[in-house]
Amino acid sequence: MKLRLRTSFANASMLVVALGWNALAAPLPVGDTPITGTTVAAQPELAGVILTDVAVPYEFSGAGYTVRGVIQNSVVRSSVDGTLDFYWRIIPDPSSTGSIGAFRVTGFDGFVYDANWRIDGLGDVAPNIVRNFGDGSVNFLFPEPGVGPTNTSVFFFIDTLATNYDKGGNYDLLCAPLDCVSPLFTAFAPVAGEVDSDGDGVPDTEDQCPNTPAGTIVNSHGCSIGELVPCAGPASGGSWRNHGAYVSAVAHAARDLLAAGLITEAQKDAIVSAAARSNCGKKPSHPKPARKR
């Protein structure tokens, strides 16, 4: 299962809040734009709910450097207008011998509206320039010496007018001073299409489980294992015959996700193991009455 990081951009900035705010910053122009950071207090439309939050490891070498670490990639739905903001954060490994000088993301053609970084969040190195290539590619440039092994970046983001997303984007990283480049990594990116209210990647018109918790792995019908195989009893109704019947159903659902390429063999085994350790399907135990003397 993908590593999911619980994120706090500010004390309450990631909670759903009811704010009457419709003002948006001007669209990001093509070319280089200096960025100085912002907060949810300055731009209330940035407050919202995290739909997806994953960490992806990176490691690459070049020009005498080896850099490694994790990229945190989050998608947030604004609680003001329902549009999507895409966040990234660079978390280098202390064993890196170089720094990250730039982060480039693609797949935002027609959706780039604004870009900046969060003052009211974690991290200590911020990009100072955002470069909009005008073709859906955006480059965040960090001042020298970049994001090094003893630092982490702040959360930097692209604010879009999109309401749907998938994993159709890519990003890469450049060493400081920009003379080695990483391979391409898959990134979340906006897409045009139908409304996906629970943000699981399945449009509402095709979603058989419309209230899937954020960040949960789902099948092509938008249903997670927990929704397909509830602990309380079969989704069709009734209760589990016994604990073994529940574990068997979970194993079957996990095999389907594996066959669809949505989870790995190790993830499948972990899911089945967790089901086996659960109390689902077990009959409640009743204490034996005390023996009379």
N, C-alpha and C positions, 0 to 999 in steps of 0.2 A: 504494500500500500504506500502511496506517495507520502513523504513526510509533510505534515501540515503544521505550520507554525502559527501559533496564536499571536496576533499582532496588536499593538496599541500605538496608534499615531498620536493620541493625546488621551487625557483622562476619560473622555467620553465621546471623542470624535468619531469613533467607528460604530457607535450605537445609532439605531434609527431615531431620528429626531424630527419633530414637526416644526419646520421653519418656513416662513413665507418669503422665500428668496428666489428670484427669477433672473437676477442680473448675472451675466457671464462675462468673463474676460474676452478681450478681442481675439479673433482667430490667430493662431500662430503663423507668422509670415514665413515665406520661403527664405532660406539663408540663415545666418547666425543671429541669435538673440541672447543677450545677457540675461541670466536668471539669478534672482537674489533670494528666493525662498518665499513661502507663504504659509498660512495657517488656516485652520478651519474657522477661526474667528474672523479672518479677513475674507475668506471665501466659503461661506456656509454650505454651498452646494457640494463641497468635498466630503461632508459628513455622509456616512452611509453604512451599508452592511457588506462585510466581506463574503463574497460568493465562492471564491477559490483562493487558496493560499498554499503554495507548494515551494519546496526547496530543491534546486537542481545543482548537483556538483559540477565543477569545471576543473580542468587541468590541461595546460598546454605549455609549450616551450618555444623559444625563439630568441635570437640575438643575445644568447647567453643567459636568458632568464627562464625560470620555471615558475609559473604561477598556478595556484590551485585554491579552491575554496567553494563557496556555495552562492548561488543566485536565488534570492527569495523573489517570487513572482506572485503578485496578488491582483485579483480583480474585485473592484468595489462598485456596488450599485448605489448611486446617489439617492439619499432619502428625500431629496427635494424634487428632482425631476425624473428620476428613474434611469438616467443615463449612466454609462460605465466609465470608470477611471481605471487605468492600468498602472500598477506600481511595480517597481523593482528595487532591490537593495543588494549591494555587493558585500559579501562577508568573506574576506580572504582567510586562508589558513595561515597560521603563524610560520609554517615551514616554507612559504613562498619566498623566492629570491628576487622577485620583481614586483611592480605595482601595476594597477589597472589605470590607464589614462583615458579610456573612452569606452562607452557602451552604446552599441548601435542596434536598433530594433527595426524590423520591417513588417509589412502586412497591415499598415494603417492607412492605405490609400483611400482618400475621401473622408476619413474620419478624424484626422488630427485637428483638434480645436485649440488646445492650450497645453503647455508643458511647463513644469517647474519642479521644485522639491519642497519637502515638508520640514519647516523649522520645528514644528511641534511633534517631532517623532524621534526615533532612535538614530544612532549613527553620528559620526564626527567629521566626515569629509563630504562636501557637497559639490555637484557640478556647477560650473560658473557660466557655461554656454550651452545652449541647445541649438543644434543645426538641423533645420528642416529641409530635406532634399526635394520636397515637393512631389515625390512619387510614392508616398507612404512610408518612407524611411526617415528615421529620426536618430540623431547622434547626440548623446549627452557627453560633453567634454569636461574632464576634471583638471583643475590646475595642478601643475607639477608640485610635488612628486607623484601625484595620483593617490589611489587607494591602496596603501601598502599593507604588509603583513601584520602591522600593529594597529591597524585602523579598520573601521567598517564605514561604508557609505551611509548617507542618509537615505530615506525613501524618496526616490524621484519618480515622476509620473507623467503620463499623457492623459489629459482630460478629453473625452470624446463625446459626441452626440449619439453614439450607438447605444442600442438597448440589447444587443445579442453579441455573443462571442463564441469562438472556438479556438482550437490549437493550430490555426492557420498561419501564424506569424513565425518569425525567426529573430534571433539576436546573436551577436558575437561581441567579443571583448578585445580591446587592443592594449598591449603593454605600454606603459610609459617608458620612453618617450615615443610611443606609437610605432614601434618597429617590429612587433610580432603580433599576430592575429590568431584568435582562437578558431576552432571549427564553428559551424552554425549549430545553434541549439533551438529547439522548438519553443515557441512562445505563445501565450494567449494573445489573441488579436480580435478586433471587432469584426462583425459580419452583418450584412443586411439580411433581414429575414423576419420570420414570425416571432412573436413575443415568447420568451422563455422565462416565466415568472419566478421559478425557483432556481434558475441559473445552472441547471445540470447539463446543458447542451442539447436538450431535447425540446423542440417547440411545444407549446401548450396544446396545440391541436393533435399532437402525437403522444403526449405524456400521459401515461396511465397512472402515474403516481405524482400528482401535481405539487406536493408539498415536501419533496425530498430535502433533508437537511443539507445545508451548504457544504460543498466540498466532498460529498459522498460519491463513490463510484457507482454508476448506474448502467443498466443494460440499454438496448436500443429503444426500449419502451419507457425509459426514464425511471426505472424502479431499482432500488438498492436491494441487497440481500435482506436487510432488516425489514423492508417492506414486502418482499416476496415471501419471506419466511419469518413471520413475527413470532416472538418468544411466547406470546399469549396463546397462540394456536394458529392453525393453517389459515391462510388468507381467505380461503373459501368458507371459513366458519368452523365453529366447534373448537375442540381442544386437542392437543397432541395425545396420541395413544400412550406414548411413553417418551422418555428422554431420547432413546435410540431413534425413534421416528423423527424427532426434531433434528438431531444431528445428521441423519440421512438426507433430510430435505435441504439442509444448509449445504452439505457436500455436493448435492446435485446442482444447486444454484451456483455454487462456486465453480464447479466444472464448466457450466455454461459461460460464465464470465471469462474463464481461462480460454475456452475454445474461441471466444469472440476477440481474444487478444487484449482484453481490458485489464487483466491482472496476470501476474507471473505465477509459476508453479509454487514458489515459496510463499507468495501471498495467499494462494489458495489453501496451502497447508496451514498457514497461520489462522485463517478464517475458520477452518474446520476444527482446529485445535481449540480455539476460543469457544466455539459452540459446544465442544465436548466438555469443557470445564464449567459451562454455565449450568444453571438450575432449570433451564427451559424444558418443559415436558415432564419434569419430575413431580411425583405426587408429594403433597405436603406430609411431613412426618408428624405423628401425634405421640406425645410422651406416654409411656406406659403408666397405668395407674399404680399407685403405691400398694405394695402387698400388705394385706391386713396381718397384724400380729395376733 
